[in-house]
């Protein structure tokens, strides 16, 4: 737990109660790659499964592909109904790819349907100020940030990559020496 950024270290005990699921609150973790966003999200997801919650883990790129394929086969509503049944959805890797208009609209729709009702954990390497780079539409970006952040846990996961630290340690190099 001591390798996690300070923001997560402070919130983790509360998040581990899983009250955020019972309350339909979201968690949005933003920060550098390698700071524990995915690891923490999966850990919370496993704990939720152990407590009997229905959990889905997906990456945003995979989710967008699924939504577009469902839409093209005219099975989007069926997919959305299945998506709505999960108590917790972990949507990982937001910010690594940008979306076309169809993907933006579809993602906005499914995430908005859950807002304030069911919990979603989103991990992103981008701060909210940069989400318009992904959606390429300021109005939709503003609306989705507004819906996802309402009564949500917003956790800053800025820090140094644990992967880089581990590699340097295995190579006998001190992290502080390399980053100075």
QUIQUI-V633831 format. One record per residue. N is the residue number from 0. RES is the residue in three letters. SS is DSSP state (A for helix, B for strand, O for the rest). D_FIRST is the distance of its C-alpha to the first C-alpha in Angstrom with 1 decimal. Layout:
# QUIQUI-V633831
((N & RES & SS & D_FIRST) (N & RES & SS & D_FIRST))
This chain:
# QUIQUI-V633831
((0 & UNK & O & 0.0) (1 & UNK & O & 3.8) (2 & UNK & O & 5.5) (3 & UNK & O & 5.6) (4 & UNK & O & 8.8) (5 & UNK & A & 9.7) (6 & UNK & A & 11.5) (7 & UNK & A & 8.9) (8 & UNK & A & 6.7) (9 & UNK & A & 10.3) (10 & UNK & A & 11.4) (11 & UNK & A & 9.0) (12 & UNK & A & 10.5) (13 & UNK & A & 13.9) (14 & UNK & A & 13.5) (15 & UNK & O & 12.7) (16 & UNK & O & 16.2) (17 & UNK & O & 17.7) (18 & UNK & A & 20.2) (19 & UNK & A & 20.0) (20 & UNK & A & 21.8) (21 & UNK & A & 24.4) (22 & UNK & O & 25.0) (23 & UNK & O & 25.3) (24 & UNK & O & 22.9) (25 & UNK & O & 21.4) (26 & UNK & B & 18.0) (27 & UNK & B & 18.5) (28 & UNK & B & 15.8) (29 & UNK & B & 17.5) (30 & UNK & O & 16.7) (31 & UNK & O & 17.2) (32 & UNK & O & 17.0) (33 & UNK & O & 14.1) (34 & UNK & O & 11.3) (35 & UNK & O & 9.8) (36 & UNK & A & 12.4) (37 & UNK & A & 14.1) (38 & UNK & A & 11.3) (39 & UNK & A & 9.9) (40 & UNK & A & 13.6) (41 & UNK & A & 14.5) (42 & UNK & A & 12.0) (43 & UNK & A & 13.5) (44 & UNK & A & 16.9) (45 & UNK & A & 16.7) (46 & UNK & A & 15.9) (47 & UNK & A & 18.9) (48 & UNK & A & 21.1) (49 & UNK & A & 20.5) (50 & UNK & O & 21.7) (51 & UNK & O & 24.8) (52 & UNK & O & 24.1) (53 & UNK & O & 25.7) (54 & UNK & B & 23.2) (55 & UNK & B & 24.2) (56 & UNK & B & 22.1) (57 & UNK & B & 24.1) (58 & UNK & B & 24.1) (59 & UNK & A & 26.1) (60 & UNK & A & 28.6) (61 & UNK & A & 29.2) (62 & UNK & A & 29.6) (63 & UNK & A & 32.1) (64 & UNK & A & 34.0) (65 & UNK & A & 34.2) (66 & UNK & A & 35.4) (67 & UNK & A & 38.0) (68 & UNK & A & 39.3) (69 & UNK & A & 39.6) (70 & UNK & A & 41.4) (71 & UNK & A & 43.8) (72 & UNK & O & 44.6) (73 & UNK & O & 45.1) (74 & UNK & O & 42.5) (75 & UNK & A & 40.0) (76 & UNK & A & 40.5) (77 & UNK & A & 39.8) (78 & UNK & A & 36.6) (79 & UNK & A & 35.6) (80 & UNK & A & 36.4) (81 & UNK & A & 34.2) (82 & UNK & A & 31.4) (83 & UNK & A & 31.9) (84 & UNK & O & 31.5) (85 & UNK & O & 27.7) (86 & UNK & O & 25.6) (87 & UNK & B & 22.7) (88 & UNK & B & 23.1) (89 & UNK & B & 20.4) (90 & UNK & B & 22.2) (91 & UNK & B & 20.4) (92 & UNK & B & 21.5) (93 & UNK & B & 23.6) (94 & UNK & O & 25.3) (95 & UNK & O & 26.0) (96 & UNK & O & 29.6) (97 & UNK & O & 32.1) (98 & UNK & O & 34.3) (99 & UNK & O & 38.0) (100 & UNK & A & 39.5) (101 & UNK & A & 39.7) (102 & UNK & A & 35.9) (103 & UNK & A & 35.1) (104 & UNK & A & 37.4) (105 & UNK & A & 36.1) (106 & UNK & A & 32.4) (107 & UNK & A & 33.2) (108 & UNK & A & 35.1) (109 & UNK & A & 32.6) (110 & UNK & A & 29.7) (111 & UNK & A & 32.1) (112 & UNK & A & 33.3) (113 & UNK & A & 29.8) (114 & UNK & O & 29.2) (115 & UNK & O & 28.9) (116 & UNK & O & 29.7) (117 & UNK & O & 27.0) (118 & UNK & B & 23.4) (119 & UNK & B & 22.3) (120 & UNK & B & 19.1) (121 & UNK & B & 19.9) (122 & UNK & B & 18.0) (123 & UNK & B & 20.0) (124 & UNK & O & 20.2) (125 & UNK & O & 22.9) (126 & UNK & O & 23.0) (127 & UNK & A & 25.5) (128 & UNK & A & 28.2) (129 & UNK & A & 28.3) (130 & UNK & O & 28.4) (131 & UNK & A & 32.2) (132 & UNK & A & 32.1) (133 & UNK & A & 31.1) (134 & UNK & A & 33.4) (135 & UNK & O & 36.2) (136 & UNK & O & 37.4) (137 & UNK & A & 36.6) (138 & UNK & A & 37.8) (139 & UNK & A & 35.7) (140 & UNK & A & 32.6) (141 & UNK & A & 33.2) (142 & UNK & A & 33.8) (143 & UNK & A & 30.8) (144 & UNK & A & 28.4) (145 & UNK & A & 30.2) (146 & UNK & A & 29.9) (147 & UNK & A & 26.3) (148 & UNK & A & 25.0) (149 & UNK & O & 27.1) (150 & UNK & O & 25.0) (151 & UNK & O & 21.9) (152 & UNK & B & 18.3) (153 & UNK & B & 18.3) (154 & UNK & B & 15.0) (155 & UNK & B & 15.2) (156 & UNK & O & 12.9) (157 & UNK & O & 14.8) (158 & UNK & O & 13.6) (159 & UNK & O & 14.2) (160 & UNK & O & 14.2) (161 & UNK & A & 11.9) (162 & UNK & A & 15.2) (163 & UNK & A & 17.3) (164 & UNK & A & 15.1) (165 & UNK & A & 15.3) (166 & UNK & A & 19.0) (167 & UNK & A & 19.8) (168 & UNK & A & 18.2) (169 & UNK & A & 20.2) (170 & UNK & O & 23.2) (171 & UNK & O & 22.9) (172 & UNK & O & 22.5) (173 & UNK & O & 20.4) (174 & UNK & A & 18.6) (175 & UNK & A & 19.9) (176 & UNK & A & 23.3) (177 & UNK & A & 23.4) (178 & UNK & A & 22.3) (179 & UNK & O & 24.8))
